[in-house]
Amino acid sequence: MFSVSREFSPCGKYCAYISQQGKFVVHDVETSAVYQVYTPNMHLNVPCTSFAWIQVGEGEKKLKKKSKKARSSLVENGTNVQLMVAFGTSKGGVAFYNLATATIERTCKGDGHTAPITAIYFNASHNPDALYTAGADGNVIEWSISQCSQQRVHHIGVEKLTCVLAHADTILTGAKQLKLWNTENDTLERTLIGHTSNTQLLQLVALDADNVYVLSGSVNDRNLSLWSLSDEDSTSPVSTFALDDVPEYVSPKVVDRKLHLIVVSRTGVAHYFVRDMGKLTVKRPYRASHTFEIAVDTVSTKKQAVDRLPVFVATVQYSAQQEQILLGYGSELSVRFEHVPIEEDVKMNVIIREPLKVLEGKTKEGELKSKTPIIDSDDVEYMNPTNSNRKTVKEVEIPMEVRLENLSTPKTSSKNMIHLLVQGLHSRDATLLRNVFAVDDSDMVQQTLGRLPPQYVGALLNELSHMMQMKTMHVKTAVCWLKHLINIHASQLMALGSSNLLANFSTCLGIIEYRVEHLNSLSRLRGRLGLLIDQIDRSKNQAANLDDKSNMNVLVYQEGDDSDVDSMLEKDDTDLPGSSNEEMYDEDDDNDGDEDEDETAYANGNDSRGKQRRNGYSTQDSYRESMEVSD
């Protein structure tokens, strides 16, 4: 796998890239051989994150002593031009690498970026002495090549910049959005809307002074977009080019107002486009006129499956003829460059080549495929079943540094958290700060910040700003710490003044504004979804209640036997003395007007009617039964 940072030299003789191990590798295009490999010394130098080819004239560069290697300078227009490479480092500085001496010749003076440099841009036609760098701190710095110093800092924003491009009096920066800035007053002119992820490619296409375009490609977008910088009202792409995967390298060339464009995708396929710049449209993406793939010959490998050699770089600027393109394919271990003709009738070109391992060299006839190691018989220990499982224990003295590293950090508590926090902020130890920020308990955070000395408030605020640029989990912890920090140390923060306070909180405010930019639309969407979910739940509950009511019995009636009723009546009649039907009838007939006896009976608690009512019968019912019996 190659990095996205890969470029041809201005003369087209060399092609360079940064490997995954941080090495700067230069290939000779004519011989396909490795010309130079620069490995940064981690103790003295810092690894390079991006690079750009530059040309330094003889008048601008003064050499102390002209060696034989220095004579390999380029000759253009009768003047000697020294070919060099500008490195953007992970410490935010710029260093110049001399290809003739294969050493870092000088480094630029200045504060530089506070974060690694993510992109570097140089355009000799725009300004041969200016070099532009973009960093993860959200700034764009302009450097002077002749003075080897920092000239101007453009504060773009707080988000991480991934690419940069300069033209005339404007700077185009790429992140999740493309933004065009005015360099004179550092104001935003317009925002180019179209990409959904971080931009990783920017290439200038200039027809003339009045027609300037820019090609851009993002990380998760399979289309390459073309923007117009000359039209001040244009905020959308004027055309797009469809690919099979994410673009990783682009090489444009304008011939007779026709754009000859070749793009290399992540799958290792080269796409070739030819379009008239006066007839561009944005209705649908353009398809490639030709595609180029490299396949491995199955005859030499004796495999049924066909393997692919990925194309990692391709260009139409340095091809031998106009009807040819220059392809570079292979891997980091071995790369081959080849001029391939363009056939108009063939749209999909599959080029069959032998594997690069076979091309590098074949084994000699007398050479054995396997080598037998030479063993000294005095140092050989023969094992038997009795001592085969026994392992010899060697005494290895562990250094004190390793022992200290193996000591586990004690579990954070309310007592030692403040000591760990102060020690981590003072020494900027990422491990200690990670252990402290891993605690998201609100009470413990409040107690810790209550003991924090005022001189460490600014350092803690910077660490929280870096955490808010990470993933959601880190942002949640940073917001918790930031809330308690503002509540507890409000007096110290207000004493800084409005200008210093705004400078300290600019990063946090920018991130918060960016994250809550679409909060209103999301909240409205959340409310609508809540209403829909409530209605669905309510309808389900109503349906469940109807099912329960349909299964519920409204009335349950159980008819008993006549024998049970008769037995109950006989039992009640035996309990009441003189409660036969005839006596009850006679008693009612004789005592209809005798109120005294009724009152006496009521006072004594022997009311026959109450007893008869309590037994379930009334005097009228007994009268009807006596009449039926007499009949």
RADAKA-V160032 format. One record per run of one state. SS is the DSSP state (hx for helix, st for strand, lp for the rest). FROM is the first residue (numbers start at 1). LEN is the number of residues. If there is no record, write none. Layout:
# RADAKA-V160032
SS;FROM;LEN, SS;FROM;LEN
This chain:
# RADAKA-V160032
lp;1;5, st;6;3, lp;9;5, st;14;5, lp;19;5, st;24;5, lp;29;4, st;33;6, lp;39;9, st;48;10, lp;58;11, hx;69;3, lp;72;2, st;74;3, lp;77;2, st;79;11, lp;90;4, st;94;5, lp;99;4, st;103;5, lp;108;1, st;109;1, lp;110;7, st;117;5, lp;122;8, st;130;6, lp;136;3, st;139;6, lp;145;4, st;149;7, lp;156;7, st;163;5, lp;168;2, st;170;5, lp;175;3, st;178;5, lp;183;4, st;187;6, lp;193;6, st;199;8, lp;207;5, st;212;7, lp;219;4, st;223;6, lp;229;10, st;239;4, lp;243;4, st;247;9, lp;256;2, st;258;8, lp;266;4, st;270;7, hx;277;3, lp;280;6, st;286;1, lp;287;3, st;290;7, lp;297;1, hx;298;4, lp;302;6, st;308;2, lp;310;1, st;311;5, lp;316;8, st;324;7, lp;331;4, st;335;7, lp;342;6, st;348;6, lp;354;2, hx;356;5, lp;361;16, hx;377;3, lp;380;20, hx;400;7, lp;407;10, hx;417;11, lp;428;2, hx;430;8, lp;438;4, hx;442;9, lp;451;3, hx;454;14, lp;468;4, hx;472;17, lp;489;1, hx;490;5, lp;495;3, hx;498;18, lp;516;3, hx;519;33, lp;552;10, hx;562;14, lp;576;5, hx;581;10, lp;591;4, hx;595;9, lp;604;4, hx;608;7, lp;615;4, hx;619;12, lp;631;1
